[in-house]
Amino acid sequence: MNSTLTGAVAIYLTQVRAELSDLPPGELEDVLQDVTDHLTEVAGEFDTEPTSSDLQERLGTPRQYADELRTAAGYPARTEPVSQDYLTSGWKALRWGLIAGTVGPFFVAVSIFAWSHDETAFFGLLGLGVLFVAAFLGVRALHGNDPRIVLDTPRGAQWATAVRGWIDQLPPNVRHELVTIGQPVWWVARGMIGAGGFFALFGAASVTVVGAVAGAAVSIWIGRRTQQDRRWLWYVVPLNVVAAVAVPAFLAAAYVGASFGFLDNYNDYRGSTRSYEPPAKGVVVNGSTVSNIYPFDAQGKQVSVRLYDQDGNPISMELQDCATSYGNESRDTTTNLFPQAVVVPDENGDTGPDNCKETTKAPFVPPPAPATRTTSPTPSTVKPSGTPTPGVTLTVKPTR
Amino acid sequence: MDTSQLLKGVLDLAVLAVLRDADGYGYDVLRRLRAAGLEDVADASVYGTLRRLFQAGALTSYVQPSEEGPHRKYYGLNKTGHDLLARSTKTWNHFADTMSVLLEEEAA
């Protein structure tokens, strides 16, 4: 019945048809029959054949008309026709993304298994270089378009369908588990290995652990952000591809104990942490805690002294006398007066709060004083020993 | 308040209502709605609504030649359409009553 329409009305119909061209062909023909009927009736409202502006005044622009029809009929919103330009951009971006996601991680994996530190650094740099340059070119190829356009390219659509089909084959409960449990684990793993590996790769072993923790935090943040704003997904997916290559490579290298390349470096760092012991509380000599000090003067006679360190801070220890062991009254429980009184067990070897005895007598026989010292005529001018016994270190940590 | 905004929500009900007494073709339905006082109704949305109600199974459709010449596609209510109209009327009445009470309270 299109033949009954002429002039501006026929043009109007053609324009509406163009606006609805994305509808399924059968539906489109049915709808256009309705539109033709309608336009025929509308044309009858005018005494003379209506002009284009008459129709627009009466019905709105062809696009408005088509949109009203679309909304009322419950059709999906119009999809923009895909231009060739747009496809070229998408295909270029897809290619660069693939190079970034495969060649880059390949060299990074090579560097993880490399046989020496030099090769590790070389292949690591090469891999990261390819990765970032290709990623940059890929983003530039988009020409500011939404990264989603890569799915409009024939190859992109084909792959997306394949991936989608593969995901759909998983049972729903497995998919659910993967998302709820696997996703957070994956976020942490990719962040830690990504950032930690980066620092380890270039020998900055001291910041590897800090970098790994920071990387995990950033990765979790990106993950949560992506959940809220799906546009991020288009940049996160290629990074995930990179991580999907690098993380298993790293774990495999760690598992087979590749003790070369940067893991060697990493193990060196681990080894150095083992030799470092945090200082214990109190007074420590060569790693053993000292509980009391018995000073003797140059003549081998036991004396009572107060000890201070180089800054004038008292070198104090916790009291072990009767009052501290059994007393209830609160008092200062440290002193720098040595020797400190210690509780003496009674004849049965027992100690107790009743008739508690204490002593400052050394529990050992003092060794004979060194011969050189006994010749010194004046004990009052004894000079401090110039050279302490090698290997002996006195570590002092304040007790409070 | 813009009547066309309100119309979007109740156009289904209005179209069902004008088809209750007699079957009608698109332009006829449009004319009846205008005559009933719904001046702001957009032509294309009436055609779209008829299509959607027909596809939802609420309307019957048949083609009849007219005296002036062109064949016309008539729509009419079937059982589903009558049920839908009854339910929608109830919903609308309840809604309209609620709004009236609310607005009276506001004015008091």
Interface residues (C-beta under 8 A of the other chain):
Chain A: M1 T4 D30 V31 Q33 D34 V35 D37 H38 T40 E41 V42 L59 G60 Q64 Y65 A66 E68 L69 R70 T71 A72 A73 G74
Chain B: L11 Y25 G26 Y27 A42 D43 A44 S45 V46 Y47 G48 T49 L50 R51 R52 P70 H71 R72 K73
